[in-house]
């Protein structure tokens, strides 16, 4: 007995005109996928052959508004007056205070024991006393010289007067026939001799007075010079005691008690607690915009206080420039050295300008180009940027309000003119 199969039951069915076979559907779907991939490849090729994920870039929209150019920085409170006191001479230092002590103006802070300087002062004082004595002696000698010259002048005056009288007596006697003509001639010669002696005495008196005055003046000048030397040494000896230049607080001690130090060595610093400044550091790109007198605001736990830039460092350190702010009005209470405060400097305000979020694109394109979005394609376009703040940059030309610019991540594009941004 054989088993019959189902071949007698099978019969072919005619293909339905409105239904497509499954294999054809698969083939058509594969063709569509291939065509779509080809279109994507062509689009990518037209976009420059690259595609960058939107997650790797930052895109910002160009808007119109007020651009406030300001700086925000953390500041450090420093004393506007914090001098360091130095030794005037080598010696042993005895400290009278410790770090942190409150001091008053003129209070002794440290004393330097310098036997050498004190010995020099004593020697110079002795020399001064000797020169002053010589000056007094020169003045006395000048008086004696003038007195002798005056005596000689007076004697010559009397001799001339006597010669004049003798001549008059001889003339009267000659007229009366009592004396001879020769006696009158001798009297006339004596008068002329007396006149010459009087003139010489007068000249000598003047010269002796001038000479004596010059000697006295020279001795006095030597004494004055020595007095200046003694005054300077006395100043140095007085400076051996270091005193507080103002009311304040002892800052740092640079030496130990009873230490032997050289001349001009730092001993300690004194901090003026009544005048403080705030030191800030700003990026190098803003250094040219800073100037003395530009207003600022300093904020702390006790409120906001007006200030102004008082100094700007001429050098750049680690890409930053140091500046100092000085309070223009009331100073915040209870400030402490090295306390941290927030500072804000308003440089400029531009009204109704096109601006976009600030990003690395400004430096990468030199401010002359940027990638502007055209749909999903970033197109390199020539733009011109203006001033910038910490948060935004002004767009002068090359973009309009509503445009979207790649502000960060464009360094991945190389020199491509068009880049596809996938995920946009």
C-alpha positions as CSV (number, residue, x, y, z in Angstrom):
1,X,0.0,0.0,0.0
2,X,1.4,3.4,-1.1
3,X,0.9,6.7,0.6
4,X,-0.4,9.5,-1.7
5,X,1.1,13.0,-1.5
6,X,-0.7,16.3,-1.9
7,X,0.4,17.0,-5.5
8,X,-3.0,16.2,-6.7
9,X,-4.4,18.9,-4.4
10,X,-1.9,21.7,-5.4
11,X,-2.9,24.1,-8.2
12,X,-1.1,27.2,-9.5
13,X,-2.6,30.6,-8.7
14,X,-2.4,33.5,-11.1
15,X,-0.4,36.6,-9.9
16,X,-2.6,39.4,-8.7
17,X,-2.3,42.6,-10.7
18,X,-2.5,44.8,-7.6
19,X,0.1,43.0,-5.4
20,X,3.9,43.1,-5.8
21,X,6.1,40.1,-5.0
22,X,8.0,40.3,-1.7
23,X,11.4,39.9,-3.4
24,X,10.7,42.9,-5.6
25,X,9.8,45.0,-2.6
26,X,13.1,44.1,-1.0
27,X,15.0,44.9,-4.1
28,X,13.2,48.3,-4.4
29,X,13.9,49.1,-0.8
30,X,17.6,48.3,-1.2
31,X,17.7,50.5,-4.3
32,X,16.1,53.4,-2.4
33,X,18.6,53.0,0.5
34,X,21.5,53.0,-1.9
35,X,20.2,56.1,-3.7
36,X,19.8,57.9,-0.3
37,X,23.3,56.9,0.7
38,X,24.5,58.2,-2.7
39,X,22.7,61.5,-2.2
40,X,24.3,61.8,1.3
41,X,27.7,61.1,-0.2
42,X,27.2,63.7,-2.9
43,X,25.9,66.2,-0.3
44,X,28.9,65.5,1.9
45,X,31.2,65.9,-1.1
46,X,29.6,69.2,-2.0
47,X,30.0,70.4,1.5
48,X,33.8,69.9,1.4
49,X,34.1,66.2,2.0
50,X,33.8,66.5,5.8
51,X,31.0,66.2,8.3
52,X,31.3,67.4,11.9
53,X,28.9,66.5,14.7
54,X,27.0,69.3,16.2
55,X,28.0,68.1,19.6
56,X,31.6,69.1,18.9
57,X,30.9,72.7,18.0
58,X,29.0,75.6,19.6
59,X,26.7,77.8,17.5
60,X,25.4,81.2,18.6
61,X,22.9,83.5,17.0
62,X,23.7,87.1,16.0
63,X,21.5,89.5,17.9
64,X,21.1,93.2,18.2
65,X,21.4,95.0,21.5
66,X,23.6,97.0,23.9
67,X,27.2,95.6,24.2
68,X,28.6,96.4,27.6
69,X,32.4,96.1,27.7
70,X,33.3,95.3,31.3
71,X,35.8,93.3,33.2
72,X,35.1,91.1,36.2
73,X,38.0,89.9,38.3
74,X,38.8,88.6,41.7
75,X,40.9,91.1,43.6
76,X,43.2,90.9,46.6
77,X,43.3,93.6,49.3
78,X,46.7,95.0,49.8
79,X,47.9,98.0,51.8
80,X,48.5,101.1,49.8
81,X,51.4,102.0,52.1
82,X,53.5,99.1,53.4
83,X,57.1,100.2,53.6
84,X,60.0,97.9,54.7
85,X,62.5,99.4,57.2
86,X,66.2,98.8,56.5
87,X,69.3,99.0,58.6
88,X,71.4,102.2,58.2
89,X,74.6,100.4,59.2
90,X,76.0,97.0,60.1
91,X,75.4,95.9,63.7
92,X,73.3,93.9,66.1
93,X,69.6,94.4,66.0
94,X,67.4,94.4,69.1
95,X,63.7,94.1,68.2
96,X,61.1,95.8,70.4
97,X,58.0,94.4,68.7
98,X,56.7,91.2,67.1
99,X,54.7,90.6,64.0
100,X,51.1,91.8,64.3
101,X,51.7,94.4,67.0
102,X,49.8,97.7,66.6
103,X,52.2,100.7,66.6
104,X,51.9,104.4,66.7
105,X,53.8,107.0,64.7
106,X,57.3,107.5,66.0
107,X,57.3,104.4,68.2
108,X,60.7,102.6,68.4
109,X,60.5,99.3,66.7
110,X,64.1,98.1,66.7
111,X,67.5,99.4,67.7
112,X,70.8,98.7,65.9
113,X,74.0,98.6,67.9
114,X,76.8,100.0,65.7
115,X,79.9,101.0,67.7
116,X,81.8,101.9,64.5
117,X,79.2,104.5,63.5
118,X,79.1,106.0,67.0
119,X,82.9,106.1,67.0
120,X,83.0,108.0,63.7
121,X,80.5,110.5,65.1
122,X,82.6,111.2,68.1
123,X,85.7,111.6,65.9
124,X,83.9,114.0,63.6
125,X,82.5,116.0,66.5
126,X,86.0,116.4,67.8
127,X,87.2,117.6,64.4
128,X,84.4,120.1,64.3
129,X,85.3,121.5,67.6
130,X,88.9,122.0,66.5
131,X,87.8,123.7,63.2
132,X,85.4,126.0,65.1
133,X,88.3,126.9,67.4
134,X,90.5,127.7,64.4
135,X,87.7,129.8,62.9
136,X,87.4,131.7,66.2
137,X,91.2,132.2,66.2
138,X,91.2,133.3,62.6
139,X,88.5,135.9,63.5
140,X,90.6,137.1,66.4
141,X,93.7,137.3,64.2
142,X,91.7,139.3,61.7
143,X,90.6,141.7,64.4
144,X,94.3,142.1,65.4
145,X,95.4,142.7,61.8
146,X,92.7,145.3,61.3
147,X,93.6,147.0,64.5
148,X,97.3,147.2,63.6
149,X,96.4,148.5,60.1
150,X,94.2,151.1,61.7
151,X,97.0,152.0,64.1
152,X,99.4,152.5,61.2
153,X,96.8,154.6,59.3
154,X,96.1,156.7,62.3
155,X,99.9,157.3,62.8
156,X,100.3,158.2,59.2
157,X,97.4,160.7,59.5
158,X,99.0,162.3,62.6
159,X,102.4,162.5,60.8
160,X,100.8,164.2,57.9
161,X,99.0,166.7,60.2
162,X,102.3,167.4,62.0
163,X,104.1,167.9,58.6
164,X,101.3,170.3,57.5
165,X,101.7,172.4,60.7
166,X,105.5,172.5,60.4
167,X,105.2,173.8,56.9
168,X,102.8,176.5,57.9
169,X,105.1,177.5,60.8
170,X,108.1,177.7,58.5
171,X,106.3,179.7,55.9
172,X,105.2,182.3,58.5
173,X,108.8,182.4,59.9
174,X,110.2,182.8,56.4
175,X,107.8,185.6,55.7
176,X,109.0,187.3,58.9
177,X,112.6,186.8,57.9
178,X,113.3,184.4,60.8
179,X,114.2,181.3,58.7
180,X,115.8,180.6,55.5
181,X,114.2,179.4,52.3
182,X,115.8,176.0,52.7
183,X,113.8,175.4,55.8
184,X,110.6,176.0,54.0
185,X,111.6,173.6,51.3
186,X,112.5,170.9,53.9
187,X,109.0,171.4,55.4
188,X,107.4,171.0,52.0
189,X,109.3,167.8,51.4
190,X,108.3,166.4,54.8
191,X,104.6,167.1,54.0
192,X,104.8,165.3,50.7
193,X,106.5,162.3,52.4
194,X,103.7,162.3,55.0
195,X,101.1,162.4,52.2
196,X,102.7,159.3,50.7
197,X,102.8,157.5,54.0
198,X,99.2,158.3,54.6
199,X,98.2,156.9,51.2
200,X,100.2,153.8,51.7
201,X,98.7,153.3,55.2
202,X,95.2,153.6,53.8
203,X,95.9,151.1,51.1
204,X,97.5,148.7,53.6
205,X,94.5,149.1,55.9
206,X,92.1,148.1,53.1
207,X,94.2,145.1,52.0
208,X,94.8,143.9,55.5
209,X,91.1,144.0,56.2
210,X,90.3,142.0,53.1
211,X,93.0,139.4,53.7
212,X,91.9,139.0,57.3
213,X,88.2,138.6,56.1
214,X,89.2,135.9,53.6
215,X,91.1,133.9,56.2
216,X,88.2,134.1,58.6
217,X,85.7,133.1,55.9
218,X,87.8,130.1,54.8
219,X,88.0,128.8,58.4
220,X,84.3,129.3,58.8
221,X,83.6,127.4,55.6
222,X,85.7,124.5,56.8
223,X,83.9,124.5,60.1
224,X,80.5,124.5,58.2
225,X,81.6,121.6,56.1
226,X,82.5,119.6,59.1
227,X,79.3,120.6,60.8
228,X,77.4,119.1,57.8
229,X,79.4,115.9,58.2
230,X,78.6,115.7,61.9
231,X,74.9,116.4,61.2
232,X,74.8,113.5,58.6
233,X,76.5,111.1,61.0
234,X,74.1,112.2,63.8
235,X,71.2,111.5,61.5
236,X,72.6,108.0,60.8
237,X,73.1,107.4,64.5
238,X,69.5,108.5,65.2
239,X,68.4,106.2,62.4
240,X,69.9,103.3,64.3
241,X,66.6,103.3,66.1
242,X,63.9,102.2,63.6
243,X,60.6,104.0,64.3
244,X,57.1,103.6,62.9
245,X,56.5,106.0,60.1
246,X,52.7,106.1,60.8
247,X,50.0,104.5,62.9
248,X,49.7,100.9,61.7
249,X,50.7,97.3,62.4
250,X,53.9,95.4,62.2
251,X,53.8,93.2,59.2
252,X,56.7,90.7,58.7
253,X,59.9,90.4,60.6
254,X,62.8,89.6,58.3
255,X,65.4,88.9,61.0
256,X,65.7,87.1,64.3
257,X,66.1,88.8,67.7
258,X,69.8,89.9,68.4
259,X,70.8,89.0,64.9
260,X,74.0,90.5,63.4
261,X,73.1,92.2,60.1
262,X,74.9,94.0,57.3
263,X,74.2,97.6,56.2
264,X,70.9,98.2,54.2
265,X,69.5,94.8,55.3
266,X,65.6,94.6,55.6
267,X,64.5,94.4,59.2
268,X,60.6,94.5,59.2
269,X,57.6,95.9,57.4
270,X,54.9,98.2,58.7
271,X,51.4,98.1,57.3
272,X,49.2,101.2,57.1
273,X,45.7,99.9,58.1
274,X,43.9,103.1,57.1
275,X,44.5,103.0,53.3
276,X,43.9,99.9,51.3
277,X,43.9,99.1,47.6
278,X,42.7,96.1,45.6
279,X,45.0,94.3,43.2
280,X,43.4,92.6,40.3
281,X,44.7,90.7,37.2
282,X,43.0,91.1,33.8
283,X,43.6,89.2,30.5
284,X,46.3,90.6,28.3
285,X,43.8,91.4,25.5
286,X,42.2,94.1,27.8
287,X,45.5,95.7,28.9
288,X,45.4,98.4,26.3
289,X,41.9,99.5,27.4
290,X,42.9,100.0,31.0
291,X,43.9,103.5,32.1
292,X,44.4,105.4,35.3
293,X,41.2,106.9,36.5
294,X,38.7,104.5,34.9
295,X,35.9,103.9,37.3
296,X,35.3,100.5,38.9
297,X,33.2,98.8,41.5
298,X,34.4,96.6,44.3
299,X,32.0,94.2,46.0
300,X,32.3,92.3,49.2
301,X,30.3,91.1,52.1
302,X,29.5,94.6,53.3
303,X,28.3,95.9,49.9
304,X,29.5,97.6,46.8
305,X,32.0,100.5,46.9
306,X,33.2,102.9,44.2
307,X,36.8,102.8,43.1
308,X,39.1,103.8,40.3
309,X,42.2,102.3,38.6
310,X,45.2,103.9,40.3
311,X,48.0,101.9,38.6
312,X,48.5,99.5,35.7
313,X,51.6,97.2,35.5
314,X,53.8,97.8,32.4
315,X,54.5,94.1,32.0
316,X,52.6,90.9,31.1
317,X,53.0,87.8,33.4
318,X,51.4,84.5,32.3
319,X,49.1,86.3,29.9
320,X,47.8,88.7,32.6
321,X,48.3,92.3,33.5
322,X,48.2,93.4,37.2
323,X,46.3,96.6,38.1
324,X,45.4,98.4,41.3
325,X,42.1,99.9,42.3
326,X,41.8,102.7,44.8
327,X,38.6,103.5,46.7
328,X,37.3,106.9,45.6
329,X,34.7,107.2,48.4
330,X,34.1,105.4,51.6
331,X,36.4,102.5,52.2
332,X,34.8,99.1,53.2
333,X,35.1,98.6,57.0
334,X,37.2,95.9,58.6
335,X,39.4,95.2,55.6
336,X,42.3,92.8,56.1
337,X,45.5,92.3,54.1
338,X,45.1,89.6,51.3
339,X,41.3,89.5,51.7
340,X,39.5,88.5,48.5
341,X,37.0,90.9,46.9
342,X,35.2,91.0,43.5
343,X,35.9,93.9,41.1
344,X,34.0,95.1,38.0
345,X,35.4,97.6,35.6
346,X,33.0,99.1,33.0
347,X,35.1,100.1,30.0
348,X,32.4,101.1,27.5
349,X,28.8,100.7,26.4
350,X,27.8,100.3,22.7
351,X,24.2,100.9,22.0
352,X,22.1,98.9,19.5
353,X,24.9,97.0,17.8
354,X,25.0,93.5,16.2
355,X,26.8,91.1,18.5
356,X,27.3,87.4,19.0
357,X,28.6,85.2,21.9
358,X,32.3,85.5,22.2
359,X,34.3,82.4,21.4
360,X,37.6,81.2,20.0
361,X,36.5,82.0,16.4
362,X,37.6,85.6,17.0
363,X,41.2,84.6,17.5
364,X,41.2,81.8,14.9
365,X,39.9,84.0,12.1
366,X,41.8,87.0,13.2
367,X,38.5,88.8,13.4
368,X,38.2,88.7,9.7
369,X,36.3,85.5,9.0
370,X,33.8,83.1,10.6
371,X,31.7,80.1,9.7
372,X,28.0,81.1,9.2
373,X,25.4,78.4,9.2
374,X,23.4,77.9,5.9
375,X,20.9,75.2,6.9
376,X,23.1,72.3,8.0
377,X,26.2,73.6,6.2
378,X,28.8,75.9,7.8
379,X,30.0,78.3,5.2
380,X,33.2,80.3,5.7
381,X,32.4,84.0,5.3
382,X,34.4,87.2,5.6
383,X,33.2,89.2,8.6
384,X,34.6,92.2,10.4
385,X,34.5,92.3,14.2
386,X,34.6,95.3,16.5
387,X,35.0,95.7,20.2
388,X,34.5,92.7,22.5
389,X,33.6,92.1,26.1
390,X,34.0,89.0,28.2
391,X,30.7,87.6,27.0
392,X,30.1,89.0,23.5
393,X,31.8,90.4,20.4
394,X,30.5,93.2,18.1
395,X,29.9,92.2,14.4
396,X,30.6,95.2,12.2
397,X,30.1,93.6,8.8
398,X,29.5,90.2,7.2
399,X,26.5,89.0,9.2
400,X,23.0,90.2,10.0
401,X,20.6,89.7,12.9
402,X,19.4,86.1,13.1
403,X,22.5,84.6,11.5
404,X,24.0,81.6,13.3
405,X,27.8,81.6,13.7
406,X,30.0,78.7,14.8
407,X,31.7,80.4,17.8
408,X,33.6,77.4,19.1
409,X,35.0,74.3,17.4
410,X,35.8,75.8,14.1
411,X,39.5,74.9,14.6
412,X,38.4,71.3,13.5
413,X,37.4,72.6,10.0
414,X,40.9,73.3,8.8
415,X,40.9,75.5,5.7
416,X,37.6,74.1,4.4
417,X,35.2,76.6,2.8
418,X,32.0,74.5,3.6
419,X,31.5,72.0,6.4
420,X,28.4,69.9,7.0
421,X,27.2,70.0,10.7
422,X,25.5,66.7,11.3
423,X,22.7,66.6,13.9
424,X,21.6,70.2,13.0
